């Protein structure tokens, strides 16, 4: 998701940003609109390509890759379910909370099995 946000940020610039620059209100509106329109699709596509990319690179689809893909899918679902109405910061906080909740539940389930 972070990569998608960075890409949206860069796409919102309409000129070179190699030197110091200021973000105008129009920039922030464009950035927000791009995130709403494109971020969930980008994350969804990245998640769908992750297992294939791991295989193509000669790696097995290790448990950690699949777990990361699950978390990215969860993040995309959370963003989509909000209809993109959250600000980027609020969406990131909501996704973090969901992921932490899922991790906590997973740890509790593992502990219960012991």
N, CA, C and O atoms as a GROMACS GRO file, in nm:
protein
  456
    1UNK      N    1   0.082  -0.118   0.000
    1UNK     CA    2   0.000   0.000   0.000
    1UNK      C    3   0.087   0.125   0.000
    1UNK      O    4   0.057   0.223  -0.068
    2UNK      N    5   0.196   0.121   0.078
    2UNK     CA    6   0.285   0.238   0.082
    2UNK      C    7   0.341   0.272  -0.055
    2UNK      O    8   0.351   0.390  -0.091
    3UNK      N    9   0.378   0.171  -0.131
    3UNK     CA   10   0.429   0.196  -0.265
    3UNK      C   11   0.322   0.263  -0.351
    3UNK      O   12   0.352   0.356  -0.426
    4UNK      N   13   0.199   0.216  -0.340
    4UNK     CA   14   0.089   0.276  -0.415
    4UNK      C   15   0.068   0.423  -0.378
    4UNK      O   16   0.043   0.506  -0.466
    5UNK      N   17   0.078   0.454  -0.250
    5UNK     CA   18   0.063   0.593  -0.204
    5UNK      C   19   0.175   0.679  -0.260
    5UNK      O   20   0.151   0.792  -0.304
    6UNK      N   21   0.297   0.627  -0.260
    6UNK     CA   22   0.410   0.703  -0.317
    6UNK      C   23   0.387   0.726  -0.466
    6UNK      O   24   0.412   0.836  -0.516
    7UNK      N   25   0.340   0.624  -0.538
    7UNK     CA   26   0.314   0.642  -0.681
    7UNK      C   27   0.205   0.746  -0.705
    7UNK      O   28   0.217   0.829  -0.795
    8UNK      N   29   0.099   0.743  -0.624
    8UNK     CA   30  -0.007   0.844  -0.637
    8UNK      C   31   0.050   0.983  -0.611
    8UNK      O   32   0.016   1.078  -0.681
    9UNK      N   33   0.136   0.994  -0.510
    9UNK     CA   34   0.199   1.122  -0.479
    9UNK      C   35   0.277   1.174  -0.599
    9UNK      O   36   0.264   1.290  -0.637
   10UNK      N   37   0.357   1.089  -0.656
   10UNK     CA   38   0.439   1.132  -0.771
   10UNK      C   39   0.352   1.164  -0.892
   10UNK      O   40   0.382   1.259  -0.965
   11UNK      N   41   0.246   1.088  -0.913
   11UNK     CA   42   0.157   1.116  -1.026
   11UNK      C   43   0.084   1.249  -1.010
   11UNK      O   44   0.046   1.312  -1.109
   12UNK      N   45   0.063   1.291  -0.885
   12UNK     CA   46  -0.008   1.417  -0.860
   12UNK      C   47   0.076   1.539  -0.896
   12UNK      O   48   0.022   1.648  -0.914
   13UNK      N   49   0.208   1.520  -0.909
   13UNK     CA   50   0.295   1.631  -0.951
   13UNK      C   51   0.282   1.647  -1.102
   13UNK      O   52   0.282   1.550  -1.177
   14UNK      N   53   0.271   1.773  -1.145
   14UNK     CA   54   0.260   1.799  -1.288
   14UNK      C   55   0.387   1.862  -1.345
   14UNK      O   56   0.387   1.915  -1.456
   15UNK      N   57   0.493   1.855  -1.270
   15UNK     CA   58   0.621   1.909  -1.315
   15UNK      C   59   0.733   1.838  -1.243
   15UNK      O   60   0.708   1.752  -1.160
   16UNK      N   61   0.856   1.873  -1.274
   16UNK     CA   62   0.970   1.809  -1.209
   16UNK      C   63   0.972   1.839  -1.059
   16UNK      O   64   0.936   1.949  -1.016
   17UNK      N   65   1.013   1.740  -0.980
   17UNK     CA   66   1.020   1.758  -0.835
   17UNK      C   67   1.159   1.725  -0.783
   17UNK      O   68   1.175   1.682  -0.669
   18UNK      N   69   1.259   1.746  -0.867
   18UNK     CA   70   1.396   1.712  -0.829
   18UNK      C   71   1.455   1.814  -0.732
   18UNK      O   72   1.553   1.785  -0.664
   19UNK      N   73   1.395   1.933  -0.725
   19UNK     CA   74   1.443   2.032  -0.629
   19UNK      C   75   1.333   2.054  -0.525
   19UNK      O   76   1.228   1.990  -0.530
   20UNK      N   77   1.358   2.142  -0.434
   20UNK     CA   78   1.260   2.173  -0.330
   20UNK      C   79   1.132   2.222  -0.395
   20UNK      O   80   1.134   2.295  -0.494
   21UNK      N   81   1.020   2.181  -0.338
   21UNK     CA   82   0.892   2.223  -0.395
   21UNK      C   83   0.786   2.231  -0.285
   21UNK      O   84   0.803   2.175  -0.176
   22UNK      N   85   0.678   2.302  -0.315
   22UNK     CA   86   0.569   2.322  -0.220
   22UNK      C   87   0.446   2.254  -0.277
   22UNK      O   88   0.421   2.259  -0.398
   23UNK      N   89   0.368   2.190  -0.189
   23UNK     CA   90   0.244   2.125  -0.233
   23UNK      C   91   0.127   2.222  -0.213
   23UNK      O   92   0.102   2.270  -0.103
   24UNK      N   93   0.058   2.249  -0.321
   24UNK     CA   94  -0.056   2.341  -0.317
   24UNK      C   95  -0.182   2.265  -0.276
   24UNK      O   96  -0.183   2.142  -0.275
   25UNK      N   97  -0.288   2.337  -0.244
   25UNK     CA   98  -0.416   2.270  -0.216
   25UNK      C   99  -0.463   2.185  -0.336
   25UNK      O  100  -0.522   2.079  -0.318
   26UNK      N  101  -0.436   2.235  -0.456
   26UNK     CA  102  -0.474   2.158  -0.576
   26UNK      C  103  -0.397   2.026  -0.583
   26UNK      O  104  -0.452   1.924  -0.624
   27UNK      N  105  -0.268   2.030  -0.543
   27UNK     CA  106  -0.189   1.907  -0.540
   27UNK      C  107  -0.253   1.806  -0.446
   27UNK      O  108  -0.271   1.689  -0.481
   28UNK      N  109  -0.287   1.852  -0.324
   28UNK     CA  110  -0.344   1.760  -0.226
   28UNK      C  111  -0.478   1.703  -0.273
   28UNK      O  112  -0.508   1.587  -0.248
   29UNK      N  113  -0.557   1.786  -0.342
   29UNK     CA  114  -0.684   1.736  -0.395
   29UNK      C  115  -0.659   1.628  -0.502
   29UNK      O  116  -0.724   1.524  -0.502
   30UNK      N  117  -0.564   1.654  -0.591
   30UNK     CA  118  -0.528   1.557  -0.696
   30UNK      C  119  -0.474   1.428  -0.633
   30UNK      O  120  -0.512   1.319  -0.675
   31UNK      N  121  -0.387   1.441  -0.533
   31UNK     CA  122  -0.332   1.325  -0.463
   31UNK      C  123  -0.443   1.243  -0.399
   31UNK      O  124  -0.447   1.121  -0.414
   32UNK      N  125  -0.533   1.310  -0.329
   32UNK     CA  126  -0.644   1.240  -0.264
   32UNK      C  127  -0.732   1.170  -0.368
   32UNK      O  128  -0.770   1.055  -0.349
   33UNK      N  129  -0.763   1.238  -0.476
   33UNK     CA  130  -0.847   1.180  -0.582
   33UNK      C  131  -0.779   1.057  -0.645
   33UNK      O  132  -0.844   0.956  -0.670
   34UNK      N  133  -0.648   1.068  -0.670
   34UNK     CA  134  -0.575   0.954  -0.726
   34UNK      C  135  -0.579   0.834  -0.632
   34UNK      O  136  -0.601   0.721  -0.675
   35UNK      N  137  -0.557   0.859  -0.503
   35UNK     CA  138  -0.561   0.749  -0.405
   35UNK      C  139  -0.699   0.685  -0.404
   35UNK      O  140  -0.710   0.562  -0.400
   36UNK      N  141  -0.802   0.765  -0.406
   36UNK     CA  142  -0.939   0.710  -0.405
   36UNK      C  143  -0.967   0.627  -0.530
   36UNK      O  144  -1.027   0.520  -0.521
   37UNK      N  145  -0.923   0.675  -0.645
   37UNK     CA  146  -0.952   0.607  -0.771
   37UNK      C  147  -0.861   0.488  -0.798
   37UNK      O  148  -0.905   0.389  -0.857
   38UNK      N  149  -0.736   0.495  -0.756
   38UNK     CA  150  -0.637   0.398  -0.804
   38UNK      C  151  -0.576   0.306  -0.699
   38UNK      O  152  -0.532   0.197  -0.733
   39UNK      N  153  -0.572   0.347  -0.573
   39UNK     CA  154  -0.493   0.274  -0.474
   39UNK      C  155  -0.543   0.131  -0.452
   39UNK      O  156  -0.463   0.037  -0.451
   40UNK      N  157  -0.673   0.113  -0.434
   40UNK     CA  158  -0.725  -0.022  -0.409
   40UNK      C  159  -0.697  -0.115  -0.526
   40UNK      O  160  -0.662  -0.231  -0.507
   41UNK      N  161  -0.712  -0.065  -0.649
   41UNK     CA  162  -0.684  -0.146  -0.767
   41UNK      C  163  -0.537  -0.182  -0.778
   41UNK      O  164  -0.502  -0.295  -0.814
   42UNK      N  165  -0.450  -0.086  -0.746
   42UNK     CA  166  -0.307  -0.112  -0.749
   42UNK      C  167  -0.269  -0.220  -0.649
   42UNK      O  168  -0.197  -0.314  -0.682
   43UNK      N  169  -0.318  -0.206  -0.525
   43UNK     CA  170  -0.286  -0.304  -0.421
   43UNK      C  171  -0.342  -0.441  -0.460
   43UNK      O  172  -0.273  -0.542  -0.444
   44UNK      N  173  -0.463  -0.445  -0.510
   44UNK     CA  174  -0.524  -0.571  -0.551
   44UNK      C  175  -0.442  -0.639  -0.660
   44UNK      O  176  -0.419  -0.760  -0.655
   45UNK      N  177  -0.400  -0.563  -0.758
   45UNK     CA  178  -0.320  -0.618  -0.868
   45UNK      C  179  -0.184  -0.665  -0.818
   45UNK      O  180  -0.137  -0.772  -0.857
   46UNK      N  181  -0.120  -0.586  -0.731
   46UNK     CA  182   0.010  -0.626  -0.676
   46UNK      C  183  -0.002  -0.756  -0.598
   46UNK      O  184   0.084  -0.843  -0.607
   47UNK      N  185  -0.109  -0.768  -0.520
   47UNK     CA  186  -0.131  -0.889  -0.441
   47UNK      C  187  -0.152  -1.009  -0.533
   47UNK      O  188  -0.099  -1.117  -0.507
   48UNK      N  189  -0.228  -0.991  -0.639
   48UNK     CA  190  -0.254  -1.103  -0.729
   48UNK      C  191  -0.128  -1.149  -0.801
   48UNK      O  192  -0.117  -1.266  -0.838
   49UNK      N  193  -0.034  -1.058  -0.823
   49UNK     CA  194   0.089  -1.093  -0.895
   49UNK      C  195   0.200  -1.144  -0.804
   49UNK      O  196   0.298  -1.201  -0.852
   50UNK      N  197   0.186  -1.124  -0.672
   50UNK     CA  198   0.293  -1.161  -0.580
   50UNK      C  199   0.333  -1.308  -0.588
   50UNK      O  200   0.452  -1.336  -0.602
   51UNK      N  201   0.239  -1.405  -0.578
   51UNK     CA  202   0.282  -1.546  -0.585
   51UNK      C  203   0.351  -1.580  -0.717
   51UNK      O  204   0.451  -1.653  -0.718
   52UNK      N  205   0.299  -1.528  -0.828
   52UNK     CA  206   0.361  -1.556  -0.958
   52UNK      C  207   0.501  -1.494  -0.964
   52UNK      O  208   0.594  -1.556  -1.016
   53UNK      N  209   0.516  -1.373  -0.913
   53UNK     CA  210   0.647  -1.307  -0.914
   53UNK      C  211   0.746  -1.387  -0.831
   53UNK      O  212   0.863  -1.400  -0.869
   54UNK      N  213   0.701  -1.440  -0.718
   54UNK     CA  214   0.790  -1.521  -0.634
   54UNK      C  215   0.833  -1.647  -0.708
   54UNK      O  216   0.949  -1.688  -0.700
   55UNK      N  217   0.740  -1.709  -0.780
   55UNK     CA  218   0.772  -1.830  -0.854
   55UNK      C  219   0.867  -1.800  -0.970
   55UNK      O  220   0.965  -1.872  -0.992
   56UNK      N  221   0.838  -1.693  -1.043
   56UNK     CA  222   0.921  -1.655  -1.157
   56UNK      C  223   1.063  -1.626  -1.110
   56UNK      O  224   1.160  -1.658  -1.180
   57UNK      N  225   1.076  -1.566  -0.994
   57UNK     CA  226   1.209  -1.534  -0.942
   57UNK      C  227   1.281  -1.658  -0.890
   57UNK      O  228   1.393  -1.648  -0.841
   58UNK      N  229   1.218  -1.773  -0.901
   58UNK     CA  230   1.282  -1.897  -0.861
   58UNK      C  231   1.266  -1.929  -0.713
   58UNK      O  232   1.332  -2.018  -0.661
   59UNK      N  233   1.179  -1.856  -0.645
   59UNK     CA  234   1.155  -1.882  -0.504
   59UNK      C  235   1.027  -1.961  -0.487
   59UNK      O  236   0.934  -1.950  -0.566
   60UNK      N  237   1.023  -2.041  -0.383
   60UNK     CA  238   0.900  -2.110  -0.350
   60UNK      C  239   0.802  -2.009  -0.292
   60UNK      O  240   0.840  -1.904  -0.242
   61UNK      N  241   0.676  -2.044  -0.301
   61UNK     CA  242   0.574  -1.958  -0.242
   61UNK      C  243   0.573  -1.982  -0.092
   61UNK      O  244   0.487  -2.051  -0.037
   62UNK      N  245   0.671  -1.923  -0.028
   62UNK     CA  246   0.692  -1.944   0.115
   62UNK      C  247   0.576  -1.887   0.195
   62UNK      O  248   0.503  -1.799   0.150
   63UNK      N  249   0.562  -1.940   0.314
   63UNK     CA  250   0.454  -1.898   0.402
   63UNK      C  251   0.454  -1.747   0.425
   63UNK      O  252   0.348  -1.684   0.430
   64UNK      N  253   0.572  -1.688   0.438
   64UNK     CA  254   0.577  -1.544   0.465
   64UNK      C  255   0.527  -1.462   0.347
   64UNK      O  256   0.468  -1.356   0.366
   65UNK      N  257   0.551  -1.509   0.223
   65UNK     CA  258   0.499  -1.438   0.107
   65UNK      C  259   0.347  -1.443   0.106
   65UNK      O  260   0.280  -1.343   0.080
   66UNK      N  261   0.293  -1.560   0.133
   66UNK     CA  262   0.148  -1.575   0.133
   66UNK      C  263   0.085  -1.494   0.246
   66UNK      O  264  -0.022  -1.436   0.229
   67UNK      N  265   0.151  -1.490   0.362
   67UNK     CA  266   0.100  -1.411   0.472
   67UNK      C  267   0.101  -1.262   0.436
   67UNK      O  268   0.006  -1.190   0.466
   68UNK      N  269   0.208  -1.218   0.371
   68UNK     CA  270   0.214  -1.079   0.327
   68UNK      C  271   0.104  -1.050   0.225
   68UNK      O  272   0.042  -0.944   0.229
   69UNK      N  273   0.081  -1.143   0.134
   69UNK     CA  274  -0.026  -1.126   0.035
   69UNK      C  275  -0.162  -1.118   0.104
   69UNK      O  276  -0.248  -1.040   0.064
   70UNK      N  277  -0.181  -1.199   0.207
   70UNK     CA  278  -0.307  -1.194   0.283
   70UNK      C  279  -0.326  -1.057   0.347
   70UNK      O  280  -0.435  -1.001   0.343
   71UNK      N  281  -0.219  -1.004   0.405
   71UNK     CA  282  -0.229  -0.873   0.470
   71UNK      C  283  -0.255  -0.762   0.367
   71UNK      O  284  -0.332  -0.670   0.394
   72UNK      N  285  -0.192  -0.772   0.251
   72UNK     CA  286  -0.217  -0.672   0.147
   72UNK      C  287  -0.361  -0.681   0.097
   72UNK      O  288  -0.425  -0.578   0.072
   73UNK      N  289  -0.411  -0.802   0.083
   73UNK     CA  290  -0.550  -0.819   0.041
   73UNK      C  291  -0.644  -0.761   0.146
   73UNK      O  292  -0.745  -0.698   0.112
   74UNK      N  293  -0.612  -0.781   0.272
   74UNK     CA  294  -0.692  -0.725   0.381
   74UNK      C  295  -0.690  -0.573   0.374
   74UNK      O  296  -0.793  -0.508   0.392
   75UNK      N  297  -0.574  -0.516   0.349
   75UNK     CA  298  -0.562  -0.371   0.339
   75UNK      C  299  -0.645  -0.318   0.222
   75UNK      O  300  -0.715  -0.218   0.236
   76UNK      N  301  -0.639  -0.386   0.109
   76UNK     CA  302  -0.718  -0.344  -0.008
   76UNK      C  303  -0.866  -0.355   0.022
   76UNK      O  304  -0.944  -0.267  -0.015
   77UNK      N  305  -0.906  -0.462   0.091
   77UNK     CA  306  -1.048  -0.480   0.126
   77UNK      C  307  -1.095  -0.370   0.219
   77UNK      O  308  -1.204  -0.315   0.201
   78UNK      N  309  -1.013  -0.336   0.318
   78UNK     CA  310  -1.050  -0.230   0.413
   78UNK      C  311  -1.067  -0.097   0.340
   78UNK      O  312  -1.160  -0.022   0.368
   79UNK      N  313  -0.977  -0.068   0.248
   79UNK     CA  314  -0.986   0.057   0.174
   79UNK      C  315  -1.110   0.058   0.086
   79UNK      O  316  -1.182   0.158   0.079
   80UNK      N  317  -1.136  -0.054   0.019
   80UNK     CA  318  -1.252  -0.064  -0.069
   80UNK      C  319  -1.381  -0.054   0.010
   80UNK      O  320  -1.475   0.012  -0.034
   81UNK      N  321  -1.387  -0.121   0.126
   81UNK     CA  322  -1.508  -0.121   0.207
   81UNK      C  323  -1.543   0.019   0.258
   81UNK      O  324  -1.660   0.048   0.284
   82UNK      N  325  -1.444   0.105   0.273
   82UNK     CA  326  -1.473   0.242   0.316
   82UNK      C  327  -1.516   0.328   0.199
   82UNK      O  328  -1.552   0.444   0.217
   83UNK      N  329  -1.512   0.273   0.081
   83UNK     CA  330  -1.549   0.351  -0.037
   83UNK      C  331  -1.450   0.461  -0.068
   83UNK      O  332  -1.481   0.555  -0.142
   84UNK      N  333  -1.329   0.449  -0.011
   84UNK     CA  334  -1.227   0.550  -0.034
   84UNK      C  335  -1.259   0.684   0.031
   84UNK      O  336  -1.199   0.786  -0.003
   85UNK      N  337  -1.354   0.683   0.126
   85UNK     CA  338  -1.394   0.810   0.188
   85UNK      C  339  -1.298   0.856   0.296
   85UNK      O  340  -1.306   0.971   0.340
   86UNK      N  341  -1.209   0.771   0.338
   86UNK     CA  342  -1.114   0.810   0.441
   86UNK      C  343  -0.996   0.884   0.380
   86UNK      O  344  -0.962   0.863   0.264
   87UNK      N  345  -0.936   0.970   0.458
   87UNK     CA  346  -0.812   1.031   0.413
   87UNK      C  347  -0.706   0.921   0.410
   87UNK      O  348  -0.725   0.815   0.470
   88UNK      N  349  -0.599   0.945   0.343
   88UNK     CA  350  -0.493   0.845   0.334
   88UNK      C  351  -0.442   0.808   0.472
   88UNK      O  352  -0.421   0.691   0.501
   89UNK      N  353  -0.422   0.908   0.558
   89UNK     CA  354  -0.372   0.880   0.694
   89UNK      C  355  -0.472   0.799   0.774
   89UNK      O  356  -0.434   0.704   0.843
   90UNK      N  357  -0.600   0.834   0.765
   90UNK     CA  358  -0.703   0.760   0.839
   90UNK      C  359  -0.717   0.618   0.785
   90UNK      O  360  -0.736   0.524   0.862
   91UNK      N  361  -0.706   0.602   0.652
   91UNK     CA  362  -0.714   0.469   0.593
   91UNK      C  363  -0.595   0.385   0.639
   91UNK      O  364  -0.612   0.267   0.672
   92UNK      N  365  -0.478   0.444   0.643
   92UNK     CA  366  -0.359   0.371   0.689
   92UNK      C  367  -0.375   0.329   0.834
   92UNK      O  368  -0.338   0.218   0.871
   93UNK      N  369  -0.431   0.418   0.917
   93UNK     CA  370  -0.453   0.384   1.058
   93UNK      C  371  -0.556   0.272   1.071
   93UNK      O  372  -0.539   0.182   1.153
   94UNK      N  373  -0.662   0.278   0.990
   94UNK     CA  374  -0.764   0.174   0.996
   94UNK      C  375  -0.708   0.040   0.952
   94UNK      O  376  -0.736  -0.063   1.013
   95UNK      N  377  -0.630   0.040   0.846
   95UNK     CA  378  -0.568  -0.083   0.797
   95UNK      C  379  -0.472  -0.140   0.901
   95UNK      O  380  -0.472  -0.260   0.926
   96UNK      N  381  -0.393  -0.054   0.962
   96UNK     CA  382  -0.300  -0.099   1.065
   96UNK      C  383  -0.376  -0.164   1.180
   96UNK      O  384  -0.335  -0.267   1.231
   97UNK      N  385  -0.486  -0.102   1.220
   97UNK     CA  386  -0.566  -0.159   1.328
   97UNK      C  387  -0.623  -0.295   1.290
   97UNK      O  388  -0.624  -0.387   1.372
   98UNK      N  389  -0.671  -0.309   1.167
   98UNK     CA  390  -0.726  -0.437   1.121
   98UNK      C  391  -0.617  -0.543   1.120
   98UNK      O  392  -0.638  -0.655   1.168
   99UNK      N  393  -0.502  -0.510   1.066
   99UNK     CA  394  -0.391  -0.606   1.058
   99UNK      C  395  -0.346  -0.646   1.198
   99UNK      O  396  -0.321  -0.764   1.224
  100UNK      N  397  -0.336  -0.549   1.288
  100UNK     CA  398  -0.296  -0.582   1.425
  100UNK      C  399  -0.398  -0.671   1.493
  100UNK      O  400  -0.362  -0.763   1.565
  101UNK      N  401  -0.527  -0.646   1.470
  101UNK     CA  402  -0.633  -0.730   1.525
  101UNK      C  403  -0.622  -0.873   1.472
  101UNK      O  404  -0.634  -0.969   1.547
  102UNK      N  405  -0.598  -0.884   1.341
  102UNK     CA  406  -0.583  -1.016   1.279
  102UNK      C  407  -0.462  -1.090   1.336
  102UNK      O  408  -0.469  -1.209   1.365
  103UNK      N  409  -0.350  -1.018   1.353
  103UNK     CA  410  -0.230  -1.079   1.409
  103UNK      C  411  -0.254  -1.126   1.552
  103UNK      O  412  -0.212  -1.235   1.591
  104UNK      N  413  -0.322  -1.042   1.630
  104UNK     CA  414  -0.351  -1.077   1.769
  104UNK      C  415  -0.439  -1.202   1.776
  104UNK      O  416  -0.416  -1.290   1.859
  105UNK      N  417  -0.541  -1.209   1.691
  105UNK     CA  418  -0.629  -1.325   1.689
  105UNK      C  419  -0.553  -1.450   1.646
  105UNK      O  420  -0.575  -1.558   1.700
  106UNK      N  421  -0.464  -1.434   1.549
  106UNK     CA  422  -0.383  -1.547   1.502
  106UNK      C  423  -0.292  -1.599   1.614
  106UNK      O  424  -0.279  -1.720   1.633
  107UNK      N  425  -0.228  -1.508   1.686
  107UNK     CA  426  -0.141  -1.548   1.798
  107UNK      C  427  -0.221  -1.616   1.907
  107UNK      O  428  -0.175  -1.716   1.964
  108UNK      N  429  -0.339  -1.565   1.937
  108UNK     CA  430  -0.423  -1.627   2.039
  108UNK      C  431  -0.465  -1.767   1.997
  108UNK      O  432  -0.470  -1.858   2.080
  109UNK      N  433  -0.495  -1.785   1.870
  109UNK     CA  434  -0.534  -1.918   1.820
  109UNK      C  435  -0.418  -2.014   1.830
  109UNK      O  436  -0.437  -2.130   1.867
  110UNK      N  437  -0.297  -1.968   1.798
  110UNK     CA  438  -0.178  -2.054   1.810
  110UNK      C  439  -0.153  -2.092   1.956
  110UNK      O  440  -0.121  -2.206   1.987
  111UNK      N  441  -0.168  -1.994   2.043
  111UNK     CA  442  -0.146  -2.019   2.186
  111UNK      C  443  -0.250  -2.116   2.240
  111UNK      O  444  -0.217  -2.199   2.325
  112UNK      N  445  -0.371  -2.108   2.194
  112UNK     CA  446  -0.478  -2.197   2.239
  112UNK      C  447  -0.453  -2.340   2.196
  112UNK      O  448  -0.494  -2.433   2.264
  113UNK      N  449  -0.385  -2.359   2.082
  113UNK     CA  450  -0.353  -2.494   2.031
  113UNK      C  451  -0.247  -2.561   2.116
  113UNK      O  452  -0.241  -2.684   2.119
  114UNK      N  453  -0.164  -2.484   2.186
  114UNK     CA  454  -0.053  -2.539   2.265
  114UNK      C  455  -0.102  -2.601   2.388
  114UNK      O  456  -0.023  -2.653   2.467
   0.00000   0.00000   0.00000
